[in-house]
Amino acid sequence: LDNRQADGPVAGAMQGSDLQRIGDVAILSTDSLVRRAQPLQASPDGQVAGLLRISSSTAESAGVREGYRVRVSHGDASVEMDVSVDERVTDGCVWLQSGTTASASLGAAFGPVTMERV
């Protein structure tokens, strides 16, 4: 075992205009009790769970702005979400929380995704 990597593209590496999905598990999506608690879902934490957060630079590159509707795709799955511009998100990444109804069909919590304006 020499731990050397051959020169060339790495399998699974981002290609072209792919964005990287990052995020956490939505705090108010962890179990059935909090998912059904109307006051919790109406709180600020509950309201942001269904948003796609991106930096202003990524938004500009994609031709979208705050509140625009986009389609996010990962493999064969895609969902439509509203954009929230958030400078805490790294350029080239989309912050999409796991454990939400909106993100459930996308599969892995991390990995390459594509985004297009609807």
C-alpha positions in Angstrom: 0.0 0.0 0.0 1.6 3.2 -1.1 -1.3 5.6 -0.9 -0.5 7.3 -4.2 -3.1 8.7 -6.5 -2.7 8.5 -10.2 -2.7 11.8 -12.2 -6.0 12.7 -13.8 -9.6 13.4 -12.8 -10.8 12.0 -9.6 -14.0 9.9 -9.8 -16.9 11.7 -8.4 -15.2 15.1 -8.6 -17.4 18.1 -9.6 -17.5 18.7 -13.3 -18.4 21.8 -15.3 -21.2 23.9 -13.7 -22.1 21.5 -11.0 -22.7 22.9 -7.6 -21.9 21.2 -4.3 -24.8 20.5 -2.0 -23.9 21.1 1.7 -26.1 21.4 4.8 -27.3 19.9 8.0 -30.3 18.1 9.3 -33.1 20.7 9.8 -33.6 21.1 13.6 -37.3 21.0 13.3 -37.4 17.9 11.0 -35.8 15.5 13.4 -38.9 13.6 14.6 -42.6 13.3 14.2 -43.4 15.4 17.3 -41.5 18.5 16.1 -42.6 18.0 12.4 -46.3 18.2 13.6 -45.9 21.1 16.1 -47.5 24.1 14.3 -45.9 26.7 16.5 -42.4 25.2 16.0 -42.9 25.0 12.2 -44.0 28.7 12.2 -40.8 29.8 14.0 -37.9 31.3 12.1 -36.1 27.9 12.1 -39.1 26.2 10.7 -39.6 28.8 7.9 -36.0 28.4 6.5 -36.1 24.6 6.3 -37.6 24.6 2.7 -35.3 27.3 1.3 -32.2 26.8 -0.9 -29.5 29.1 0.4 -26.7 30.3 -1.9 -24.2 33.1 -1.9 -24.8 36.3 -3.9 -21.9 35.3 -6.2 -23.5 31.9 -7.0 -26.9 33.6 -7.4 -25.4 36.1 -9.9 -23.7 33.3 -11.8 -26.9 31.3 -12.1 -29.0 34.4 -13.0 -31.2 34.2 -9.9 -32.1 36.5 -7.0 -33.7 36.3 -3.6 -37.1 34.7 -3.8 -36.7 33.2 -7.3 -37.9 29.7 -7.8 -35.3 27.1 -9.0 -35.1 23.4 -9.8 -32.4 21.6 -8.0 -31.4 18.2 -9.4 -29.3 15.3 -8.1 -29.1 12.3 -10.3 -32.6 11.6 -11.6 -34.3 13.4 -8.8 -35.3 17.1 -8.8 -37.2 19.5 -6.6 -38.4 23.1 -6.9 -37.4 25.5 -4.1 -37.2 29.2 -3.4 -33.8 30.9 -3.3 -32.5 32.7 -0.2 -29.3 34.7 -0.7 -27.0 34.0 2.3 -23.4 35.2 2.4 -22.5 32.5 5.0 -22.7 29.9 2.1 -19.5 29.3 0.3 -19.4 30.2 -3.4 -20.1 27.2 -5.7 -22.2 25.6 -3.0 -25.9 25.3 -2.2 -27.1 25.0 1.4 -30.0 22.6 1.5 -31.1 21.1 4.7 -31.8 17.3 5.0 -34.8 15.8 6.6 -37.3 18.1 5.0 -40.1 17.2 2.7 -38.6 19.4 0.0 -35.2 17.7 0.1 -36.2 14.1 0.8 -36.2 12.9 -2.8 -32.7 14.3 -3.6 -30.9 11.5 -1.7 -27.4 12.2 -0.2 -27.0 15.2 2.0 -23.7 16.1 0.3 -22.7 15.9 -3.4 -22.9 17.5 -6.8 -26.2 19.1 -7.8 -27.4 21.3 -10.6 -29.7 24.3 -10.3 -31.8 26.1 -13.0 -34.3 28.9 -12.8 -38.0 27.8 -13.2 
